[in-house]
Amino acid sequence: MSFFASMLPQAVAARVAIAPSFSRRAFLQAGVVAAGALSLAGNAFASESSGESSQAAQQDALRHIPVSKLNEEAQRKVLSVLERPSIYRRLPTKSVDCDPDLFVYLVRNPEVIVNIWEIMGISQMTAERTGPYSWKGNDGQGTQSNVELVYGTDELHLVYGEGFYEGPLLKRKVSGRCVMLLRSDYGLGQDNRAQVSSKLDVFIAIDNVGAELVAKTLQPLVGSTADTNFTEAANFLGKLSQTAENNPDGMPRLAAKLNRCDEIVKRDFTVVSSSVNRRVAERLAGNVRR
């Protein structure tokens, strides 16, 4: 248990029953299991800005979405959300110490983080891979979703999701679609430790009749809760990176416990996490630039 405890951010360790998960309010309509993962790192974790929903931020995000690079089906799905979003939110920009290779791996394999949360008993959420770049998720509290990574580079990931919520929070079933744009920059701090700075923009389209009223009701909940969960997920990922650095021999044992991940994912997680310590040493010696 001490190995798992080393990965708990201080705030979560103090109240382990609360997971760094997308609660039903934040997860609602977003259809995104990954954002999760999605995103980020460190006990040196710092918030450089507050979240916002301004028109200027939304227009900036739209300019960076690589619609022309998507295939026809992905374009159709993404534009169906972007052309008339019910809710838009830019989450707080984050800069943190984190191994870039581990960061990119976890963004593209969110089921790893979700499975670790489940094993630790701090989340009911599940995520199951359904294709090379797609997953289905269930938060255990009424939300089900299908998610796919429709475009990805180390610096930019574009996620499309669709799903529904049916439970006690709302009187009726609510369905929706979501587009998430994650932009990441990488660099070295003055101490030659790797740093990742990430910005996440979220567009949500609610499909129900009366969507505008539903959006007006949910906007404050989605905004504040998403900001908080983004931070908690980031803190967790940072602790995981730190644990991999300090205890590389424990990472294969952790991978072996992942009962909802396929063997290829478990193998690749072992490789990338067990080598964090080596990459840190190379950076400290000035031998690598990222």
PyMOL commands that set and color helices and strands:
alter all, ss='L'
color gray80, all
select helices_A, chain A and resi 2-5+10-13+24-27+34-37+55-64+67-69+72-82+100-108+110-120+211-246+248-256+263-274+276-284
alter helices_A, ss='H'
color red, helices_A
select strands_A, chain A and resi 46-47+87-90+94-97+126-131+134-138+143-152+156-165+174-188+194-206
alter strands_A, ss='S'
color yellow, strands_A
deselect
rebuild
show_as cartoon
